[in-house]
Amino acid sequence: MMDVRPLRTEADYQWAIQQIEAYFDDQPAVGSPDGDRFDVLATLIEAYENRHHSIPAADPVQILHYAIEDLGRSQTELADLLGSRSRASEILNRKRCLTIEQAHRISTAWNLPLELLAVPYRIEQNAA
């Protein structure tokens, strides 16, 4: 008999995390009773996290800032990929959108998923 239960509260979630951690050092065989328990716990935890701890998707400008700040890329490298420093600055400051061609070029050069760069996003409108 499996002692797994629905995760309705943060306390239930913490209980499930504690239960699954025991399997990290010694993963059970697939199809075994412990393997089935591990799979059910993982599914419940994932569902709870998606419902209660979801992380909003980043837009392309946020991805570019992340690559520059955390992945060791630079605005100069971005300018080289886009053809000019002003173009890189406009994109990073939300004055201009990336084109699909630019997104593809960045994706290839920086090994970033194209699907993160090739989505619509908000640009700042100039006050006239």
N, C-alpha and C positions, 0 to 999 in steps of 0.2 A: 504494500500500500504506500502511495506517495503522499507525503505531508505538505504538498505545495498548495498554496491558496491564492486567490486573486489579490492583486496589489491595489488597494484602494486609498491608502494613506502613506505619508512619508515614512512612518514607522514600519509598515508592511514592506515598503521598498528597501529600507535599511536592513530588514530581516533577510530579504532575498539576496541582497548584496553579500551579506555575511555568509549565507548558505553557499552561494556559488564560489566564493573565494576559496573554499576548501578544495575545490576541484582544479584550481589553477596550477598547483604544483604537481598534481597527479591526475591528469585527465582520464576520466573513465572511458571504457570501450564503447563505441557506438553500438546502440541496440541493447546494452546491458541496462539493468534497472537504474544504476547510477548515471549511466549515459543518457537515459531518457529523462531523468530528473534534471540533469544539467541542461539539456535542450529546452525543457519546459521553463526552468528558471530563467535562462537566457532570453527566451521569447517574452516572458512576462516582464522582465526588466527592461527590455528594449521598448515594449509597448508603453510601459509606464513613463520611461524617459521621453519618448516621442510626444506623449500627451502633456507631461508636466515640466519637462526640462528642455524643450526644443530650442534649438539655436537658429535664429533667423539667418537666411542665406545672405551671404555677402554679395555686394554688387561689384562690377568690374573695377571701379576706382578703388574700392576697399581692397580688392585682391592685389592690385598694382602697388598700393601703399604697403601691404603686407610683404610683398616680394622685395620691395626696396628696404623696408625697415627690419625685416626678420630673416630674409633669405639671402641677404648679402648682395642684392642687385642694386643698381644706382639709377638716378634720374638721367645721368649721362648715357648709360646703356639703353634706357628707354628711348631717349632722344635719337640715338643711333638707329634703333629699330624703326622709329616713326619718321625719320628723315629730318627732324629739326628739334632744337631745344624748345622753341615756342610751342610747337605742337604737343610735345610731352607735357609742358607746363599747363597748357589749355586743358588737356585731358585730365591731369591730376587735380586741377582746380575746378573740374566740372563745367568748363566753358565749352567743351566740344566732346562729342561722343566718339568712341572707338568705331572704326569701320570693321566689317567682317574680315577684310584683308589684314588690317592692323592686328586684330585679335588673333588671327591665325599666325601671323609673324611672331608675336609675343609668346603665344602658346608653344610654338616650335622651339624658339630660342631659349626660353626660360623653363621649359618642361612644365607648363601649367595647363590644366585641363581646359580645352577650348570652350566647353559648355559653361565654364565659370566666367569667361570673358565675353562671350557672344550673346549676352542678354541685354534687353533694354534697361536703362537706368536713368535717373534724374540728373538733369544738368541745371546749373544756376542761370537764371535769366538776368541779363544786365538791366539795371535800372536806367531808363533813358530820360 
